[in-house]
Amino acid sequence: MIRDAGAPDQARVVSTGRPSWWVMVVALSPQRKLRFYGSPDLKRWTPLGEFGPAGAVGGVWECPDLFELPVDGKAEKTRWVLIVNLNPGAIAGGSGTQYFVGDFDGSRFTTASSGSATAALWADYGKDFYATNSFSDIPASDGRRIWLGWISNWQNRGYPSRRLFTKSIIARRLRKSR
């Protein structure tokens, strides 16, 4: 149990490549922050650092994710991607997914943007790309990072087609280029 997390909304546990070490990213929704925790055994968690508020803060922060991507497909050059989903507050209104590109030193994430860490990058410019999750255990020989999102927006409960509401989107392959 993590006692100092305040009111955590959701979390994602990732392996950072360091042997016997796990990092958990927890969304502190009302504060528009993410908190990082580390653990050698997935039982005992130590607070490491925080990120935020940054980017879009008009809605509740949820569904965090953190992963490393090769730049231009070259494994020797990588960047970390930190995902924050929010509802409402997306660029087109409604639900959305913002992301930050930068470095993660095992406890702290810093953005790579020249200038302000508050600039939001958007994964999609519609209202219904939300609650994304990436698949982390694809074999290294495959090398892909695959992402799945949710078609859902509390503003659109009266969808013309109820069959589409709350469904998963078509999976996307994530790549980072310069």
N, C-alpha and C positions, 0 to 999 in steps of 0.2 A: 504494500500500500504506500502511496506517495502522499504524505501528510501536508506538504507545503505547496501543493499545486493550486490552492485556491479552489476555484470551481472549474476543473478541467472539463472540456467538452469532448474532445476526442484525441486519440493518440496514434502514433505510428512508430513501430520499433524497426530499426534498421541495423544492419551490420556495416561498419565503416571500413572493413578490410583488416582492421587490427585484430589479431588473434584473441579469442576469449573476451571480446568487448562489444557491447551493444549500446546503441544510443536510441533513446525514446524522445520523440518530438511531441509535445503536448500543447494543444490549443487552449489558451486562457482566453476564452471567447469575449467576455465583457471588456477585458483590458486591451484587446486587439494585439496580443502578444503570443509568441511561441516560447516555450521553455524546453531546454534540452536537459536530459538526465542520462547518466551512464551507469552501466552495470556489467560486472564480470560473469554473472550467473542468471540473469533475468529474474532475480528475486529481490536483491538489494539494489536500490537506485539512489544515486547521488546527484544533486543538482549541479549542472555544469555552467549554463549560461542562458541568455534570453535574446530574442530578436523581436523588434517591434516596439511600439506601433510604427508601421511603415506602409507605403503603398496606399491602397484603398482601405479606408477604415469606416466606411459608411454603414457597414453591416456587421454581423456576428462572424468572427473567424472560426472556421471549422476545417475538419479533414486535412490535416497537414501531411506533407510528404517531404522526404529529403533523399536525394540520390545524386550520384556522380555520373556524368556523361562525358565520353570522349569528344574532343573538339575536332570537327572534320573527320571523324572516324579513326583518329590516331590515338591509340591507348596511352601513349607517353604524355599527351597533353589533355588534361581533363578540367572540368568545371563542375562545381556542385550546383544543384538546382533545389531551391526551397519553394514548396507549393503551399499556398494558403487559399482555401475556398471561402467564399463569403456569401451571405444572404441577409438582406438585400445589399446593394451597393456595387454591383458589377457595372462595367462601362456602358452597357445598353439598358441598365436597370435590372432588377431581378437578381437571380443567382449567377455566380461566376467564379472563375478560377484565375487567380493572379499568381505570378511566380517571380522569383528573384534569382539571379545568376551570380555566383560568387565563389568564395572559398569557405571551407569548413575545416577547422583545425582539430576537430574531435570534441570541442566544447562550445565553440562560438562560430556563428555564421556572419561573414561580412560580404557585402555586395560588391560586385565588380564594376558597377556603373560609375562612370566618371561624373563626379558631382554628388548628387543627392541620393541617399538610400531610400528616399520616399517615393521614387518613381515606380509605379506599378507597370508590370508587363502582363499582358492578357493572353491567355491560352486560346481564347475564342471571343469573338465579338458579338455573339448572340446572347439571349437571356437564359438559355437553358443548358449550359455546360457546367456541371456542378458535381461536387462530391467525388472528385477524381481519385483513383488509386492506380499506382503503377505495380507491375509485376516484377518482383525483385529476384526471383530464383530461376530465371531463364538460364540455361547452360551458357557458360562463358564462350563456348565455341559458336553459339548463335549470335551473341553480342547485342541483341536488341533490348531496348527498354520499351515495354508496351504499356499503354495507358488506357484506362477505361473510365468514362464519366457517366453521369446520370442526367437524363432529360427531366428536369424538375425545377419548377419555379413557383413559389407560393402565390405569385401574382397571376399565374395562368391556370388556376384550378379549373377554369371553365374552358379548357382546351376544345377546339373544334373536334378533335378526335381523342377521346379518352383512352383509346388503345395505345397512344404514344406517351401519355403522361406517366412519369416515374419509371420509364424503361432505360436500359443502358444504351449508350451511343455506340456507334461503330468504333472498334478499338483503333487507337492511333499509335504509330511508331514515333518515338521521340528521338531527335538528333539535335546536336548543338553545332553550329557553324560560327566562324568568326564574326 
